[in-house]
Amino acid sequence: MSDNAKRIDTIDVFRIIAAIFVVGIHSKISDTMPTMARNFMDMVFSLAVPFFFITSGYFINTDKTYGGGKTILKKGVSASI
């Protein structure tokens, strides 16, 4: 992002949480838990990768050449439905 771009603090906080989840995926910490807890933690941890993918795609094109990130996100969501 350029220096004049605004940062969204809420997204940054969620990216930090998602980064911790990615560490949880790679460390296999859920393998030490009982089955139900392991399944739940694996489900929660697995949300981190799509979150990074979506937020990166949203902020990759913030200029108005292609309508900005919101337009690209809307087109991507509607194409996947």
Buried (B, 14 or more C-beta within 10 A) or exposed (E): EEEEEEEEEEBEEBBEEBEEBBEBBEEEEBEEEEEEEBEEBBEEBEEBEEBBEEBEEBBEBBEEEEEBBEEBBEEEEEEEE
